[in-house]
Amino acid sequence: MWIPAHTLLWVSAVRDSVCVCVCVCVCLIMSGQRAPRFPSLWADTACKNRPLDLVFIVDSSRSVRPKEFEKVKIFLSEMIDTLDVGERTTRVAVMNYASTVKVEFPLRTYFDKASLKEAVSRIEPLSAGTMTGLAIQTAMEEVFTEEMGARPATFNIPKVVIVVTDGRPQDQVQGVAASARTAGIEIYAVGVDRADVQSLRMMASEPLDEHVFYVETYGVIEKLTSRFRETFCGKGSSPREQLTPPSVSLQLYLDKELWDGIN
């Protein structure tokens, strides 16, 4: 495969720089000194451009095993890390549902990441059925209210729901979701494993290819974090903020191919 000369020079320079950094760190460690801390590419991954009133609705029915529910909580915590959380920026609420619905905490309760993640860590599964429609209705009627911390319509703050489920709703979800969308709530549907894709499409906002997600297991649900971050940050982020793991992973993959070709 032909590779342009300037590309080879660039790869060679990167390789030499990496070698120098490694040698410096090794020498410092051997001499008993602390190696320098290089700035992390992901040191500031929070989205800075638009505030949200964001409600997570998570399925904890009997089909979601305890270890799987822990994966959902990790996903929630990692999502919180990507957001610009604050009273004047993005507010976060979490709802937990099965046969019943529980508002774990509303939009008015926590305005910092540490408190949000601590509250998420304490959430326990409810077991039993899958009343997704009831959960969405509860979000619309009880959580997205000024009394519970939602900003007034005059503030023009987007109202967003992310539903995470692994099953088929046991109630009527289509009409409730349509009412929520008509009320200005944007719905993302995340299906895991046995989730009914048609139900996900019924509840999600348009365009469906941007609002319906599916992962095979709870073990990989965390991979959606970067996708949501791209969606919520969108245009207007700084060049640093537009760097996301998928594009960088691709670059590293291409670099490795070129590296192998010149060694």
N, C-alpha and C positions, 0 to 999 in steps of 0.2 A: 504494500500500500504506500503510495507517495505521500509524504508529509512535507509541507512548505518549510523552507530553511528558517524563516523567522519564528515558526512555531517550535522547531527544535531548539533554537537558541533560547527562547522563552522558557521551555521546559527545563533545559539544562541549567538556566539561572535559578529557577525555583528549586531544583534538586540541590544545587550547590548551597543555596541559602538555608535549606532545611538541614543539610549536613553540618553547616557552621553552627546553627542553633543547637543541634544535638551535641556537638563536640563541646560547646561552651557550657552547656548544662552538666555534662558528664564531668568536665574538669572542675567545675564549682562544687559539685557533690563530693568528688574525691578529696578536695581540699578542705571539706568540712563547711563550706559556705552554702547558703540557701540559693537554689536556682531562681532566676528572675521569673516573675509572673507576667506572662505575655497576655495582652488584652484578649478576651474571648470574643469570637465573632457573634456569639449569642448573648453577650452580657446584658443587653437591653432589648428584650424581645417583645415588650409590651406595645400594643397598638396605641398610637397617640392621636389619631385624627378625629374620630367621631364617637361621641358618647352613646350608650345604649341603655335601655331597661331590658335586661336579659334574664329570662327564666328558664332554668333547666328542669325538665320533667322526666324523671327516671323510673323505669319499670323495675320493681323489686318483687315480682310475682314468684310463685313457687318454682317456675322453670329456671329462674336465675339463681344459680348456686352461690353459696357464700363467697367463694374465691372469685367468682365472676363479678359479683357485686363490688368486691374490693377493687377490681380493675376499672369499674365504672367510676368509683370514687377517685382513683388516680387520674382518670381522664378529666374529671371535673376540676381537680386541683391543677392539672397542667393547663387546662383552658383558662382558669383564673390567672395563672402566671402570665398568659399572653395578653391579658386585658389591661387597659388603663383604668383601674378600679378607683372609685372615689365618689363622694357625695355629688360632686358637680360633673363627673365624667361617667363611667359605666357603673351602674348598680346591678347587683346580682341577687337572684333568689333561686332557691332549690325546692322542688316539690318531689315527693316520693309517692308512688302509687302501686296498688295491686287491686284488691276488691274495694278498698277504700283509698282515700287520698289524704295525704298529710303534707301540709306546708311546713317544710323543715325550717326555713327562715325566709321572710319576705324581703322586698327590695329596700326597706327602710332600716334594716338591722345592722349590717356590716358594711363599712366603707374602706376597709384595707384588706390586702391579700392574706395576711397572716391569720386574721380573725375568720375570714371566709374559709380558708383551708382547714383550720381547726374545727370549724362547725361541720364541714363536709366529712372530716374523719370520724365524727361521732354518729353519722347517719347509720341506722340499722334497717335491714330489709323488712318488708311487711308480710311477704308471702301471699298465698291464695291467688285470686283471679287477676284479670288484666282489663281494668276499666279505663281505657285510654281516653275515651270520649268524656267521661266524668272529670278526668284530670285536666283536660284542655278547657272544659267549661269552668272548672274551679279557678284556673289561671285567669280566664277572661273576667269572671265575675268578682273574684276575691283578691287576686294578687295584683292585677293591673289596675289598681285603684290608688287614688292619691292618699287615702288613709293608710295603705300598705306600702307606700313609698314610691309609687309610679309618678313620674313628672306630668304636669298638666299638658293637654294637647297643644296649648299655645307655645310650649317649649319646643315642639317639633322633634322630640327625641324618639328614635325608632323603638318600637316594642317588638322584641324578638323572643321566640320560644324554640328551644331545642329539645325534641322528644327522643329519648333513647329507649328502645324496646326490643325484645327478642321473640315476641309472640304475635298472635292475632287478637285484635280488640274484641272483648266480649260484650261490648255495647255499641251503640250507634255513633260512629266517629265522624262520618262524612259531613252530616249536617252541622254538627258542633264546630268542626274545623272550618267549615265554610263561614259560619257566623263569626268566628274569631278573625278570620282573614278580612271579612267585610268591616270588622271593627278596627282594622288597621294593624293587626298582629301578624308579623311575618313568622311562618312556621317552617322549621327544618326538621326532617324526620330521619333519624338514624336507626337502621335496622341491623340486628345482630343475629347470626346463625339461623334460627328457625323463624325469623320475622316474616310476616306476610307482606310482600313487596307491594301488592295492590293496595293494601291498607295504608302503607307509607305514602303512596302516591295520592290517595284520597285526602290525607290530612295536610300534606305539604303545600307550600306556596308555589306559584309559578315564577320562573321556569323550573320545571321539575328536575331537570338535569343539574341544577344548581342548588336544589333544596332537598333532594333525596339521596341518602348515602347508605351503603350496605357494607358490612365487614363480616367475614366468615366466623370469627370467634371474638370473644371479649379480650383475648390475649393481644389483639392487634388494634383495638379501638383507639388506643393512644395515637396511632398514626394519623387520625383525623384532625388532631390538634393543629398541625401546620396548615391544613386545608381551610379550617375555620378562621385561622388567623389571617390568611390571605383574603378571605371573604370579608371579614369585619374591618380589616385595615384598608383594603382596596386602594384606590388612587388617592394621592395626596400624602402618602407616607414619604419619609426621607429615604434617600438611596440606601442607607444602612438598614432601615426597617424593611425595605423591599427584598432584602436577602432572606430567602427562606430555605429550609433544609432540602426540599426536592431539587431545586436548581443547583445548590452547592453539591449535593450528592452526585448529580450528573456530571458536574465539572470534575469532581474527584475521580469518578469512574473513567472519564476520558483521559485525565492526566495519567492514570495508572497504565492505560493502554500505550500511551506515547512513551512513558517511562520505560516500560518493558521493551519497547521497540528500539530504544537507543542504548540498552545495556546488553 
